[in-house]
């Protein structure tokens, strides 16, 4: 194992173990402007000095393929492990396999437009508050509905934020709370919320969206081209 980088206090856990059922093909491996999608977010984490190592959680049965693909391309210590059968189990396996840094940053590998600046910001926020996640205020009016699709109520929009990743926590605390975890949460903040622990939301950006459908790839390419032009 390579030595830890100086001043690094965080390990990134990039969860890329999904089946991409709504996309129709592997969104981790699909080329975006000629580069596999997953490499964009891994490159962003590699540029952050506080991130000392990266754990990639890959689909079941693809560990050898991911190791041959990714290990030669990145300079920071990078580890590939197989995920579980749910998103929560995959994230937990990634944290359990992570090197012993004080903080862990759990990131969805489908959010390929994350920037080093955003990663730095949420790590600093977690250092200050104990737990933090990138998020943005929702733009639309949100309705709560019943099983038949009828509106039950309309939550006040200015209290609603759409949570993103990375979500950054103390590694030891995460592992302790993991022992009491039940159910299948949709994000890692819920692990802390259920235990009565506070999670601070740190402003992200609307461009940090998740690749979910083929249309999202087109939007991502437009943003990446614009960033290239502005360099």
C-alpha positions as CSV (number, residue, x, y, z in Angstrom):
1,X,0.0,0.0,0.0
2,X,1.3,3.5,-0.8
3,X,2.0,5.9,2.0
4,X,-0.7,8.4,3.0
5,X,-0.4,11.8,1.4
6,X,0.6,14.7,3.7
7,X,-2.3,16.8,5.0
8,X,-4.8,14.3,3.7
9,X,-7.6,13.6,6.2
10,X,-10.3,12.0,4.0
11,X,-10.9,8.9,1.9
12,X,-13.4,9.0,-1.0
13,X,-15.7,6.1,-1.4
14,X,-17.1,6.2,-4.9
15,X,-20.2,4.0,-5.3
16,X,-20.4,2.7,-8.9
17,X,-22.1,-0.7,-8.3
18,X,-25.5,0.0,-9.8
19,X,-27.1,-1.9,-12.7
20,X,-27.9,1.3,-14.7
21,X,-31.4,-0.2,-15.4
22,X,-32.9,3.2,-16.4
23,X,-30.0,4.1,-18.6
24,X,-30.1,0.8,-20.5
25,X,-26.3,0.5,-20.5
26,X,-23.4,0.9,-18.0
27,X,-23.3,4.6,-17.1
28,X,-20.0,4.1,-15.4
29,X,-18.3,2.9,-18.5
30,X,-20.2,4.9,-21.2
31,X,-17.9,7.4,-23.1
32,X,-18.6,11.1,-22.4
33,X,-16.6,13.3,-24.8
34,X,-14.4,10.3,-25.4
35,X,-13.6,9.4,-21.7
36,X,-15.5,6.8,-19.6
37,X,-18.0,8.6,-17.4
38,X,-16.6,7.3,-14.1
39,X,-13.2,8.7,-14.7
40,X,-14.5,12.3,-14.5
41,X,-15.5,12.1,-10.9
42,X,-12.4,10.0,-10.0
43,X,-10.2,12.7,-11.6
44,X,-12.0,15.4,-9.5
45,X,-11.2,13.5,-6.2
46,X,-7.6,12.9,-7.3
47,X,-7.1,16.7,-7.6
48,X,-8.2,17.4,-4.0
49,X,-5.1,17.4,-1.6
50,X,-7.3,16.5,1.4
51,X,-8.4,13.2,-0.3
52,X,-5.6,10.7,0.4
53,X,-7.2,7.6,-1.1
54,X,-10.1,6.4,-3.2
55,X,-12.2,3.3,-2.9
56,X,-14.3,2.4,-6.0
57,X,-17.2,0.1,-5.3
58,X,-17.9,-1.7,-8.6
59,X,-20.7,-4.0,-9.8
60,X,-20.7,-7.6,-8.6
61,X,-18.5,-9.8,-10.8
62,X,-16.5,-6.9,-12.4
63,X,-13.7,-6.3,-9.8
64,X,-10.9,-7.6,-12.1
65,X,-12.1,-5.6,-15.0
66,X,-12.3,-2.4,-13.0
67,X,-8.8,-2.9,-11.5
68,X,-7.3,-3.4,-14.9
69,X,-9.1,-0.3,-16.2
70,X,-8.6,2.1,-13.3
71,X,-5.5,1.3,-11.3
72,X,-3.0,2.4,-14.1
73,X,-4.8,5.7,-14.6
74,X,-4.6,7.3,-11.1
75,X,-1.7,8.2,-8.9
76,X,-3.4,8.2,-5.5
77,X,-3.9,4.9,-3.7
78,X,-7.0,3.4,-5.3
79,X,-8.8,0.3,-4.2
80,X,-11.6,-1.6,-6.0
81,X,-14.1,-3.8,-4.2
82,X,-17.3,-5.4,-5.3
83,X,-20.6,-3.9,-4.2
84,X,-23.7,-5.4,-2.6
85,X,-27.2,-6.0,-3.9
86,X,-28.4,-2.5,-2.7
87,X,-27.0,0.9,-2.9
88,X,-26.7,1.1,0.9
89,X,-24.9,-2.2,1.2
90,X,-22.4,-1.1,-1.5
91,X,-21.7,2.2,0.3
92,X,-21.2,0.4,3.6
93,X,-18.8,-2.1,2.0
94,X,-16.8,0.8,0.6
95,X,-16.5,2.5,4.0
96,X,-15.6,-0.7,5.7
97,X,-12.8,-1.3,3.2
98,X,-11.5,2.3,3.3
99,X,-8.1,3.2,4.7
100,X,-8.2,4.7,8.2
101,X,-8.6,8.5,7.5
102,X,-10.6,10.6,10.0
103,X,-13.2,11.4,7.3
104,X,-14.9,9.5,4.5
105,X,-16.6,11.1,1.5
106,X,-19.3,8.9,0.0
107,X,-20.0,9.8,-3.6
108,X,-22.3,8.5,-6.2
109,X,-20.2,7.5,-9.3
110,X,-23.0,8.7,-11.6
111,X,-22.5,12.3,-10.5
112,X,-19.6,12.8,-12.9
113,X,-19.7,16.6,-12.9
114,X,-18.6,17.1,-9.3
115,X,-15.7,19.6,-9.1
116,X,-12.6,19.6,-6.8
117,X,-13.9,22.9,-5.4
118,X,-17.2,21.4,-4.3
119,X,-15.4,18.4,-2.8
120,X,-13.1,20.7,-0.8
121,X,-16.1,22.7,0.4
122,X,-18.1,19.8,1.7
123,X,-15.1,18.2,3.4
124,X,-14.4,21.5,5.2
125,X,-18.1,21.7,6.2
126,X,-18.0,18.2,7.7
127,X,-14.8,19.1,9.6
128,X,-16.7,22.0,11.1
129,X,-20.1,20.4,11.8
130,X,-19.3,16.6,12.0
131,X,-21.4,15.5,9.0
132,X,-22.2,17.3,5.8
133,X,-23.7,16.8,2.4
134,X,-23.8,18.9,-0.8
135,X,-27.4,20.0,-1.6
136,X,-29.4,22.6,-3.5
137,X,-32.7,24.3,-2.9
138,X,-35.5,22.7,-5.0
139,X,-36.8,24.8,-7.9
140,X,-40.2,23.2,-8.3
141,X,-43.2,23.0,-6.1
142,X,-43.3,19.6,-4.5
143,X,-46.5,17.6,-3.9
144,X,-47.0,14.7,-1.5
145,X,-49.5,12.2,-2.9
146,X,-51.4,9.1,-1.9
147,X,-51.2,5.7,-3.5
148,X,-53.7,6.7,-6.1
149,X,-51.9,9.8,-7.1
150,X,-54.1,12.4,-5.4
151,X,-52.4,15.3,-3.7
152,X,-52.2,15.1,0.1
153,X,-50.4,18.4,0.8
154,X,-47.8,20.8,-0.5
155,X,-44.6,21.2,1.7
156,X,-43.2,24.7,2.0
157,X,-40.7,25.0,-0.8
158,X,-38.2,27.1,1.0
159,X,-37.6,24.3,3.5
160,X,-36.8,21.7,0.8
161,X,-33.4,20.9,-0.5
162,X,-32.3,18.2,-3.0
163,X,-29.4,16.3,-1.4
164,X,-26.4,15.4,-3.6
165,X,-23.0,13.8,-3.0
166,X,-20.4,13.7,-1.7
167,X,-21.7,13.2,1.8
168,X,-18.9,13.4,4.3
169,X,-18.8,11.9,7.8
170,X,-16.4,10.9,10.5
171,X,-15.3,7.4,9.6
172,X,-15.4,6.0,13.1
173,X,-18.8,7.4,13.8
174,X,-20.1,6.0,10.5
175,X,-18.9,2.5,11.3
176,X,-20.4,2.7,14.8
177,X,-23.8,3.7,13.5
178,X,-23.6,1.0,10.9
179,X,-23.8,-1.6,13.6
180,X,-27.3,-0.3,14.4
181,X,-28.5,0.2,10.8
182,X,-31.7,-1.3,9.6
183,X,-33.6,-1.0,6.3
184,X,-32.3,0.2,3.0
185,X,-31.7,4.0,3.0
186,X,-31.4,5.9,-0.2
187,X,-28.5,8.0,1.1
188,X,-26.0,7.9,3.9
189,X,-27.3,10.9,5.7
190,X,-30.2,8.8,6.9
191,X,-27.9,6.6,8.9
192,X,-27.0,9.7,11.0
193,X,-30.6,11.1,11.0
194,X,-32.0,7.9,12.4
195,X,-29.5,8.1,15.3
196,X,-30.5,11.6,16.1
197,X,-27.2,13.1,14.8
198,X,-27.3,16.4,12.9
199,X,-26.2,16.6,9.3
200,X,-25.4,20.0,7.9
201,X,-26.2,20.8,4.2
202,X,-23.5,22.6,2.2
203,X,-24.5,24.4,-0.9
204,X,-23.5,22.4,-4.0
205,X,-24.4,23.3,-7.6
206,X,-27.2,22.4,-10.0
207,X,-24.7,20.9,-12.4
208,X,-23.8,18.2,-9.9
209,X,-26.7,16.0,-11.2
210,X,-26.8,12.3,-11.4
211,X,-26.7,10.5,-14.8
212,X,-29.9,8.5,-14.9
213,X,-31.3,8.6,-18.4
214,X,-29.6,8.9,-21.9
215,X,-30.8,12.6,-22.0
216,X,-28.5,13.3,-19.0
217,X,-25.5,12.4,-21.1
218,X,-26.2,15.1,-23.6
219,X,-26.6,17.7,-20.8
220,X,-23.3,16.5,-19.2
221,X,-21.5,16.9,-22.5
222,X,-22.7,20.5,-22.9
223,X,-21.5,21.4,-19.4
224,X,-18.1,19.7,-19.9
225,X,-17.6,21.5,-23.2
226,X,-18.4,24.8,-21.6
227,X,-15.9,24.1,-18.8
228,X,-13.2,23.3,-21.4
229,X,-13.9,26.5,-23.2
230,X,-13.6,28.5,-20.0
231,X,-10.2,27.1,-19.0
